[in-house]
Amino acid sequence: MPNDNEEQAVGNTISYISLDTAVRLLKEYNGETKSDKAHDFIDSCDMVFSSVNPDNHEILFNIIKTKLTGKARSLTKYKQFFDWVDLKDYLEDVFSEKRSISFWQLELNSCKQSRQEEHLLQIK
């Protein structure tokens, strides 16, 4: 018979991590936008959500909300989020670095091969 962290599938056992383990894997996020911390937080939450028994997703969602601090907490405190996907979309909209097509065009235009790099493609 499966325990809290396992679910019986057709001939296979699907294992899940415990909520205790999930909580230890989650780091706090303070709303910093200068680095990839928003994406790191979202990626770790996605990983944990996919690794925890779906019966525990509501509890995990409430735990994730407690991991928001500083600016992230201030901006989410009075908003109503129905599930992780709802909160995730909001975090991506507010805290992800916005990169326009113009930005990427400038990045591409500024890429140059240095003299020390070998030619990867030689046209004859």
Chimera marker file (.cmm) of the C-alpha trace (Angstrom):
<marker_set name="trace">
<marker id="1" x="0.000" y="0.000" z="0.000" r="1" g="1" b="0" radius="0.5"/>
<marker id="2" x="1.461" y="3.419" z="-0.943" r="1" g="1" b="0" radius="0.5"/>
<marker id="3" x="2.428" y="5.881" z="1.759" r="1" g="1" b="0" radius="0.5"/>
<marker id="4" x="1.906" y="9.677" z="1.693" r="1" g="1" b="0" radius="0.5"/>
<marker id="5" x="4.743" y="10.148" z="-0.795" r="1" g="1" b="0" radius="0.5"/>
<marker id="6" x="3.872" y="7.416" z="-3.267" r="1" g="1" b="0" radius="0.5"/>
<marker id="7" x="1.027" y="6.777" z="-5.647" r="1" g="1" b="0" radius="0.5"/>
<marker id="8" x="0.262" y="3.434" z="-7.243" r="1" g="1" b="0" radius="0.5"/>
<marker id="9" x="0.269" y="3.481" z="-11.060" r="1" g="1" b="0" radius="0.5"/>
<marker id="10" x="-0.398" y="0.652" z="-13.488" r="1" g="1" b="0" radius="0.5"/>
<marker id="11" x="2.331" y="-1.773" z="-12.492" r="1" g="1" b="0" radius="0.5"/>
<marker id="12" x="4.634" y="1.089" z="-11.466" r="1" g="1" b="0" radius="0.5"/>
<marker id="13" x="5.160" y="3.155" z="-8.351" r="1" g="1" b="0" radius="0.5"/>
<marker id="14" x="5.392" y="6.911" z="-8.716" r="1" g="1" b="0" radius="0.5"/>
<marker id="15" x="7.466" y="8.410" z="-5.924" r="1" g="1" b="0" radius="0.5"/>
<marker id="16" x="7.083" y="11.934" z="-4.632" r="1" g="1" b="0" radius="0.5"/>
<marker id="17" x="9.193" y="13.973" z="-2.266" r="1" g="1" b="0" radius="0.5"/>
<marker id="18" x="7.763" y="14.856" z="1.130" r="1" g="1" b="0" radius="0.5"/>
<marker id="19" x="6.545" y="18.347" z="1.975" r="1" g="1" b="0" radius="0.5"/>
<marker id="20" x="9.435" y="18.646" z="4.455" r="1" g="1" b="0" radius="0.5"/>
<marker id="21" x="11.934" y="17.997" z="1.675" r="1" g="1" b="0" radius="0.5"/>
<marker id="22" x="10.074" y="20.375" z="-0.637" r="1" g="1" b="0" radius="0.5"/>
<marker id="23" x="10.215" y="23.181" z="1.935" r="1" g="1" b="0" radius="0.5"/>
<marker id="24" x="13.967" y="22.708" z="2.343" r="1" g="1" b="0" radius="0.5"/>
<marker id="25" x="14.440" y="23.026" z="-1.423" r="1" g="1" b="0" radius="0.5"/>
<marker id="26" x="12.620" y="26.358" z="-1.599" r="1" g="1" b="0" radius="0.5"/>
<marker id="27" x="14.575" y="29.561" z="-1.064" r="1" g="1" b="0" radius="0.5"/>
<marker id="28" x="13.140" y="32.960" z="-0.202" r="1" g="1" b="0" radius="0.5"/>
<marker id="29" x="12.632" y="35.542" z="-2.929" r="1" g="1" b="0" radius="0.5"/>
<marker id="30" x="12.685" y="39.257" z="-2.117" r="1" g="1" b="0" radius="0.5"/>
<marker id="31" x="11.666" y="40.767" z="-5.444" r="1" g="1" b="0" radius="0.5"/>
<marker id="32" x="15.171" y="41.451" z="-6.735" r="1" g="1" b="0" radius="0.5"/>
<marker id="33" x="15.126" y="42.108" z="-10.474" r="1" g="1" b="0" radius="0.5"/>
<marker id="34" x="18.807" y="42.789" z="-11.211" r="1" g="1" b="0" radius="0.5"/>
<marker id="35" x="19.724" y="39.127" z="-11.557" r="1" g="1" b="0" radius="0.5"/>
<marker id="36" x="17.987" y="35.907" z="-12.509" r="1" g="1" b="0" radius="0.5"/>
<marker id="37" x="16.697" y="35.401" z="-8.961" r="1" g="1" b="0" radius="0.5"/>
<marker id="38" x="13.068" y="35.647" z="-10.102" r="1" g="1" b="0" radius="0.5"/>
<marker id="39" x="13.611" y="32.889" z="-12.652" r="1" g="1" b="0" radius="0.5"/>
<marker id="40" x="15.605" y="30.829" z="-10.142" r="1" g="1" b="0" radius="0.5"/>
<marker id="41" x="12.756" y="31.068" z="-7.618" r="1" g="1" b="0" radius="0.5"/>
<marker id="42" x="10.112" y="30.207" z="-10.226" r="1" g="1" b="0" radius="0.5"/>
<marker id="43" x="12.160" y="27.286" z="-11.582" r="1" g="1" b="0" radius="0.5"/>
<marker id="44" x="12.696" y="25.820" z="-8.110" r="1" g="1" b="0" radius="0.5"/>
<marker id="45" x="8.981" y="26.163" z="-7.320" r="1" g="1" b="0" radius="0.5"/>
<marker id="46" x="8.083" y="24.442" z="-10.613" r="1" g="1" b="0" radius="0.5"/>
<marker id="47" x="10.500" y="21.612" z="-9.839" r="1" g="1" b="0" radius="0.5"/>
<marker id="48" x="9.112" y="21.174" z="-6.334" r="1" g="1" b="0" radius="0.5"/>
<marker id="49" x="5.507" y="21.257" z="-7.580" r="1" g="1" b="0" radius="0.5"/>
<marker id="50" x="6.226" y="18.500" z="-10.085" r="1" g="1" b="0" radius="0.5"/>
<marker id="51" x="7.943" y="16.421" z="-7.378" r="1" g="1" b="0" radius="0.5"/>
<marker id="52" x="5.242" y="16.617" z="-4.687" r="1" g="1" b="0" radius="0.5"/>
<marker id="53" x="2.084" y="14.531" z="-4.548" r="1" g="1" b="0" radius="0.5"/>
<marker id="54" x="-0.715" y="16.512" z="-6.256" r="1" g="1" b="0" radius="0.5"/>
<marker id="55" x="-2.835" y="16.021" z="-3.123" r="1" g="1" b="0" radius="0.5"/>
<marker id="56" x="-0.358" y="18.341" z="-1.352" r="1" g="1" b="0" radius="0.5"/>
<marker id="57" x="-0.271" y="21.103" z="-3.980" r="1" g="1" b="0" radius="0.5"/>
<marker id="58" x="-2.589" y="23.445" z="-2.062" r="1" g="1" b="0" radius="0.5"/>
<marker id="59" x="-0.431" y="23.173" z="1.064" r="1" g="1" b="0" radius="0.5"/>
<marker id="60" x="2.719" y="23.653" z="-1.006" r="1" g="1" b="0" radius="0.5"/>
<marker id="61" x="1.200" y="26.717" z="-2.684" r="1" g="1" b="0" radius="0.5"/>
<marker id="62" x="0.581" y="28.289" z="0.733" r="1" g="1" b="0" radius="0.5"/>
<marker id="63" x="4.154" y="27.476" z="1.774" r="1" g="1" b="0" radius="0.5"/>
<marker id="64" x="5.526" y="29.086" z="-1.399" r="1" g="1" b="0" radius="0.5"/>
<marker id="65" x="3.641" y="32.298" z="-0.583" r="1" g="1" b="0" radius="0.5"/>
<marker id="66" x="5.490" y="32.447" z="2.753" r="1" g="1" b="0" radius="0.5"/>
<marker id="67" x="8.819" y="32.341" z="0.867" r="1" g="1" b="0" radius="0.5"/>
<marker id="68" x="8.110" y="35.753" z="-0.666" r="1" g="1" b="0" radius="0.5"/>
<marker id="69" x="9.783" y="38.572" z="1.263" r="1" g="1" b="0" radius="0.5"/>
<marker id="70" x="10.526" y="42.266" z="0.801" r="1" g="1" b="0" radius="0.5"/>
<marker id="71" x="9.165" y="43.821" z="-2.368" r="1" g="1" b="0" radius="0.5"/>
<marker id="72" x="7.803" y="40.485" z="-3.610" r="1" g="1" b="0" radius="0.5"/>
<marker id="73" x="5.777" y="40.098" z="-0.410" r="1" g="1" b="0" radius="0.5"/>
<marker id="74" x="4.564" y="43.702" z="-0.487" r="1" g="1" b="0" radius="0.5"/>
<marker id="75" x="3.276" y="43.390" z="-4.051" r="1" g="1" b="0" radius="0.5"/>
<marker id="76" x="1.560" y="40.024" z="-3.533" r="1" g="1" b="0" radius="0.5"/>
<marker id="77" x="0.260" y="40.365" z="0.023" r="1" g="1" b="0" radius="0.5"/>
<marker id="78" x="-3.186" y="41.766" z="-0.836" r="1" g="1" b="0" radius="0.5"/>
<marker id="79" x="-3.678" y="40.075" z="-4.189" r="1" g="1" b="0" radius="0.5"/>
<marker id="80" x="-5.692" y="36.901" z="-4.507" r="1" g="1" b="0" radius="0.5"/>
<marker id="81" x="-3.989" y="34.027" z="-6.289" r="1" g="1" b="0" radius="0.5"/>
<marker id="82" x="-5.915" y="30.829" z="-6.902" r="1" g="1" b="0" radius="0.5"/>
<marker id="83" x="-2.991" y="28.508" z="-7.554" r="1" g="1" b="0" radius="0.5"/>
<marker id="84" x="0.723" y="28.356" z="-8.289" r="1" g="1" b="0" radius="0.5"/>
<marker id="85" x="0.266" y="29.048" z="-12.017" r="1" g="1" b="0" radius="0.5"/>
<marker id="86" x="-1.635" y="32.237" z="-11.178" r="1" g="1" b="0" radius="0.5"/>
<marker id="87" x="1.105" y="33.435" z="-8.788" r="1" g="1" b="0" radius="0.5"/>
<marker id="88" x="3.857" y="32.344" z="-11.189" r="1" g="1" b="0" radius="0.5"/>
<marker id="89" x="2.345" y="34.384" z="-14.040" r="1" g="1" b="0" radius="0.5"/>
<marker id="90" x="2.178" y="37.445" z="-11.790" r="1" g="1" b="0" radius="0.5"/>
<marker id="91" x="5.785" y="37.038" z="-10.614" r="1" g="1" b="0" radius="0.5"/>
<marker id="92" x="6.986" y="36.673" z="-14.207" r="1" g="1" b="0" radius="0.5"/>
<marker id="93" x="5.079" y="39.786" z="-15.283" r="1" g="1" b="0" radius="0.5"/>
<marker id="94" x="6.293" y="41.942" z="-12.403" r="1" g="1" b="0" radius="0.5"/>
<marker id="95" x="9.828" y="40.704" z="-11.675" r="1" g="1" b="0" radius="0.5"/>
<marker id="96" x="11.176" y="39.232" z="-14.909" r="1" g="1" b="0" radius="0.5"/>
<marker id="97" x="13.607" y="41.353" z="-16.815" r="1" g="1" b="0" radius="0.5"/>
<marker id="98" x="11.849" y="42.713" z="-19.870" r="1" g="1" b="0" radius="0.5"/>
<marker id="99" x="13.825" y="42.321" z="-23.073" r="1" g="1" b="0" radius="0.5"/>
<marker id="100" x="12.455" y="43.868" z="-26.251" r="1" g="1" b="0" radius="0.5"/>
<marker id="101" x="13.196" y="42.851" z="-29.808" r="1" g="1" b="0" radius="0.5"/>
<marker id="102" x="15.308" y="46.006" z="-30.113" r="1" g="1" b="0" radius="0.5"/>
<marker id="103" x="17.385" y="44.935" z="-27.117" r="1" g="1" b="0" radius="0.5"/>
<marker id="104" x="18.078" y="41.522" z="-28.655" r="1" g="1" b="0" radius="0.5"/>
<marker id="105" x="18.900" y="43.122" z="-32.022" r="1" g="1" b="0" radius="0.5"/>
<marker id="106" x="21.502" y="45.341" z="-30.322" r="1" g="1" b="0" radius="0.5"/>
<marker id="107" x="22.922" y="42.322" z="-28.480" r="1" g="1" b="0" radius="0.5"/>
<marker id="108" x="23.197" y="40.388" z="-31.726" r="1" g="1" b="0" radius="0.5"/>
<marker id="109" x="24.798" y="43.321" z="-33.538" r="1" g="1" b="0" radius="0.5"/>
<marker id="110" x="27.380" y="43.734" z="-30.784" r="1" g="1" b="0" radius="0.5"/>
<marker id="111" x="28.531" y="40.103" z="-30.949" r="1" g="1" b="0" radius="0.5"/>
<marker id="112" x="31.913" y="39.836" z="-32.613" r="1" g="1" b="0" radius="0.5"/>
<marker id="113" x="34.368" y="37.036" z="-32.888" r="1" g="1" b="0" radius="0.5"/>
<marker id="114" x="37.590" y="37.804" z="-31.072" r="1" g="1" b="0" radius="0.5"/>
<marker id="115" x="40.940" y="37.305" z="-32.773" r="1" g="1" b="0" radius="0.5"/>
<marker id="116" x="41.773" y="34.419" z="-30.438" r="1" g="1" b="0" radius="0.5"/>
<marker id="117" x="38.663" y="32.425" z="-31.359" r="1" g="1" b="0" radius="0.5"/>
<marker id="118" x="38.906" y="29.803" z="-34.051" r="1" g="1" b="0" radius="0.5"/>
<marker id="119" x="36.740" y="30.026" z="-37.121" r="1" g="1" b="0" radius="0.5"/>
<marker id="120" x="33.854" y="27.629" z="-36.798" r="1" g="1" b="0" radius="0.5"/>
<marker id="121" x="32.738" y="28.019" z="-40.368" r="1" g="1" b="0" radius="0.5"/>
<marker id="122" x="34.941" y="28.855" z="-43.299" r="1" g="1" b="0" radius="0.5"/>
<marker id="123" x="33.298" y="29.921" z="-46.505" r="1" g="1" b="0" radius="0.5"/>
<marker id="124" x="35.308" y="29.187" z="-49.645" r="1" g="1" b="0" radius="0.5"/>
<link id1="1" id2="2" r="1" g="1" b="0" radius="0.2"/>
<link id1="2" id2="3" r="1" g="1" b="0" radius="0.2"/>
<link id1="3" id2="4" r="1" g="1" b="0" radius="0.2"/>
<link id1="4" id2="5" r="1" g="1" b="0" radius="0.2"/>
<link id1="5" id2="6" r="1" g="1" b="0" radius="0.2"/>
<link id1="6" id2="7" r="1" g="1" b="0" radius="0.2"/>
<link id1="7" id2="8" r="1" g="1" b="0" radius="0.2"/>
<link id1="8" id2="9" r="1" g="1" b="0" radius="0.2"/>
<link id1="9" id2="10" r="1" g="1" b="0" radius="0.2"/>
<link id1="10" id2="11" r="1" g="1" b="0" radius="0.2"/>
<link id1="11" id2="12" r="1" g="1" b="0" radius="0.2"/>
<link id1="12" id2="13" r="1" g="1" b="0" radius="0.2"/>
<link id1="13" id2="14" r="1" g="1" b="0" radius="0.2"/>
<link id1="14" id2="15" r="1" g="1" b="0" radius="0.2"/>
<link id1="15" id2="16" r="1" g="1" b="0" radius="0.2"/>
<link id1="16" id2="17" r="1" g="1" b="0" radius="0.2"/>
<link id1="17" id2="18" r="1" g="1" b="0" radius="0.2"/>
<link id1="18" id2="19" r="1" g="1" b="0" radius="0.2"/>
<link id1="19" id2="20" r="1" g="1" b="0" radius="0.2"/>
<link id1="20" id2="21" r="1" g="1" b="0" radius="0.2"/>
<link id1="21" id2="22" r="1" g="1" b="0" radius="0.2"/>
<link id1="22" id2="23" r="1" g="1" b="0" radius="0.2"/>
<link id1="23" id2="24" r="1" g="1" b="0" radius="0.2"/>
<link id1="24" id2="25" r="1" g="1" b="0" radius="0.2"/>
<link id1="25" id2="26" r="1" g="1" b="0" radius="0.2"/>
<link id1="26" id2="27" r="1" g="1" b="0" radius="0.2"/>
<link id1="27" id2="28" r="1" g="1" b="0" radius="0.2"/>
<link id1="28" id2="29" r="1" g="1" b="0" radius="0.2"/>
<link id1="29" id2="30" r="1" g="1" b="0" radius="0.2"/>
<link id1="30" id2="31" r="1" g="1" b="0" radius="0.2"/>
<link id1="31" id2="32" r="1" g="1" b="0" radius="0.2"/>
<link id1="32" id2="33" r="1" g="1" b="0" radius="0.2"/>
<link id1="33" id2="34" r="1" g="1" b="0" radius="0.2"/>
<link id1="34" id2="35" r="1" g="1" b="0" radius="0.2"/>
<link id1="35" id2="36" r="1" g="1" b="0" radius="0.2"/>
<link id1="36" id2="37" r="1" g="1" b="0" radius="0.2"/>
<link id1="37" id2="38" r="1" g="1" b="0" radius="0.2"/>
<link id1="38" id2="39" r="1" g="1" b="0" radius="0.2"/>
<link id1="39" id2="40" r="1" g="1" b="0" radius="0.2"/>
<link id1="40" id2="41" r="1" g="1" b="0" radius="0.2"/>
<link id1="41" id2="42" r="1" g="1" b="0" radius="0.2"/>
<link id1="42" id2="43" r="1" g="1" b="0" radius="0.2"/>
<link id1="43" id2="44" r="1" g="1" b="0" radius="0.2"/>
<link id1="44" id2="45" r="1" g="1" b="0" radius="0.2"/>
<link id1="45" id2="46" r="1" g="1" b="0" radius="0.2"/>
<link id1="46" id2="47" r="1" g="1" b="0" radius="0.2"/>
<link id1="47" id2="48" r="1" g="1" b="0" radius="0.2"/>
<link id1="48" id2="49" r="1" g="1" b="0" radius="0.2"/>
<link id1="49" id2="50" r="1" g="1" b="0" radius="0.2"/>
<link id1="50" id2="51" r="1" g="1" b="0" radius="0.2"/>
<link id1="51" id2="52" r="1" g="1" b="0" radius="0.2"/>
<link id1="52" id2="53" r="1" g="1" b="0" radius="0.2"/>
<link id1="53" id2="54" r="1" g="1" b="0" radius="0.2"/>
<link id1="54" id2="55" r="1" g="1" b="0" radius="0.2"/>
<link id1="55" id2="56" r="1" g="1" b="0" radius="0.2"/>
<link id1="56" id2="57" r="1" g="1" b="0" radius="0.2"/>
<link id1="57" id2="58" r="1" g="1" b="0" radius="0.2"/>
<link id1="58" id2="59" r="1" g="1" b="0" radius="0.2"/>
<link id1="59" id2="60" r="1" g="1" b="0" radius="0.2"/>
<link id1="60" id2="61" r="1" g="1" b="0" radius="0.2"/>
<link id1="61" id2="62" r="1" g="1" b="0" radius="0.2"/>
<link id1="62" id2="63" r="1" g="1" b="0" radius="0.2"/>
<link id1="63" id2="64" r="1" g="1" b="0" radius="0.2"/>
<link id1="64" id2="65" r="1" g="1" b="0" radius="0.2"/>
<link id1="65" id2="66" r="1" g="1" b="0" radius="0.2"/>
<link id1="66" id2="67" r="1" g="1" b="0" radius="0.2"/>
<link id1="67" id2="68" r="1" g="1" b="0" radius="0.2"/>
<link id1="68" id2="69" r="1" g="1" b="0" radius="0.2"/>
<link id1="69" id2="70" r="1" g="1" b="0" radius="0.2"/>
<link id1="70" id2="71" r="1" g="1" b="0" radius="0.2"/>
<link id1="71" id2="72" r="1" g="1" b="0" radius="0.2"/>
<link id1="72" id2="73" r="1" g="1" b="0" radius="0.2"/>
<link id1="73" id2="74" r="1" g="1" b="0" radius="0.2"/>
<link id1="74" id2="75" r="1" g="1" b="0" radius="0.2"/>
<link id1="75" id2="76" r="1" g="1" b="0" radius="0.2"/>
<link id1="76" id2="77" r="1" g="1" b="0" radius="0.2"/>
<link id1="77" id2="78" r="1" g="1" b="0" radius="0.2"/>
<link id1="78" id2="79" r="1" g="1" b="0" radius="0.2"/>
<link id1="79" id2="80" r="1" g="1" b="0" radius="0.2"/>
<link id1="80" id2="81" r="1" g="1" b="0" radius="0.2"/>
<link id1="81" id2="82" r="1" g="1" b="0" radius="0.2"/>
<link id1="82" id2="83" r="1" g="1" b="0" radius="0.2"/>
<link id1="83" id2="84" r="1" g="1" b="0" radius="0.2"/>
<link id1="84" id2="85" r="1" g="1" b="0" radius="0.2"/>
<link id1="85" id2="86" r="1" g="1" b="0" radius="0.2"/>
<link id1="86" id2="87" r="1" g="1" b="0" radius="0.2"/>
<link id1="87" id2="88" r="1" g="1" b="0" radius="0.2"/>
<link id1="88" id2="89" r="1" g="1" b="0" radius="0.2"/>
<link id1="89" id2="90" r="1" g="1" b="0" radius="0.2"/>
<link id1="90" id2="91" r="1" g="1" b="0" radius="0.2"/>
<link id1="91" id2="92" r="1" g="1" b="0" radius="0.2"/>
<link id1="92" id2="93" r="1" g="1" b="0" radius="0.2"/>
<link id1="93" id2="94" r="1" g="1" b="0" radius="0.2"/>
<link id1="94" id2="95" r="1" g="1" b="0" radius="0.2"/>
<link id1="95" id2="96" r="1" g="1" b="0" radius="0.2"/>
<link id1="96" id2="97" r="1" g="1" b="0" radius="0.2"/>
<link id1="97" id2="98" r="1" g="1" b="0" radius="0.2"/>
<link id1="98" id2="99" r="1" g="1" b="0" radius="0.2"/>
<link id1="99" id2="100" r="1" g="1" b="0" radius="0.2"/>
<link id1="100" id2="101" r="1" g="1" b="0" radius="0.2"/>
<link id1="101" id2="102" r="1" g="1" b="0" radius="0.2"/>
<link id1="102" id2="103" r="1" g="1" b="0" radius="0.2"/>
<link id1="103" id2="104" r="1" g="1" b="0" radius="0.2"/>
<link id1="104" id2="105" r="1" g="1" b="0" radius="0.2"/>
<link id1="105" id2="106" r="1" g="1" b="0" radius="0.2"/>
<link id1="106" id2="107" r="1" g="1" b="0" radius="0.2"/>
<link id1="107" id2="108" r="1" g="1" b="0" radius="0.2"/>
<link id1="108" id2="109" r="1" g="1" b="0" radius="0.2"/>
<link id1="109" id2="110" r="1" g="1" b="0" radius="0.2"/>
<link id1="110" id2="111" r="1" g="1" b="0" radius="0.2"/>
<link id1="111" id2="112" r="1" g="1" b="0" radius="0.2"/>
<link id1="112" id2="113" r="1" g="1" b="0" radius="0.2"/>
<link id1="113" id2="114" r="1" g="1" b="0" radius="0.2"/>
<link id1="114" id2="115" r="1" g="1" b="0" radius="0.2"/>
<link id1="115" id2="116" r="1" g="1" b="0" radius="0.2"/>
<link id1="116" id2="117" r="1" g="1" b="0" radius="0.2"/>
<link id1="117" id2="118" r="1" g="1" b="0" radius="0.2"/>
<link id1="118" id2="119" r="1" g="1" b="0" radius="0.2"/>
<link id1="119" id2="120" r="1" g="1" b="0" radius="0.2"/>
<link id1="120" id2="121" r="1" g="1" b="0" radius="0.2"/>
<link id1="121" id2="122" r="1" g="1" b="0" radius="0.2"/>
<link id1="122" id2="123" r="1" g="1" b="0" radius="0.2"/>
<link id1="123" id2="124" r="1" g="1" b="0" radius="0.2"/>
</marker_set>
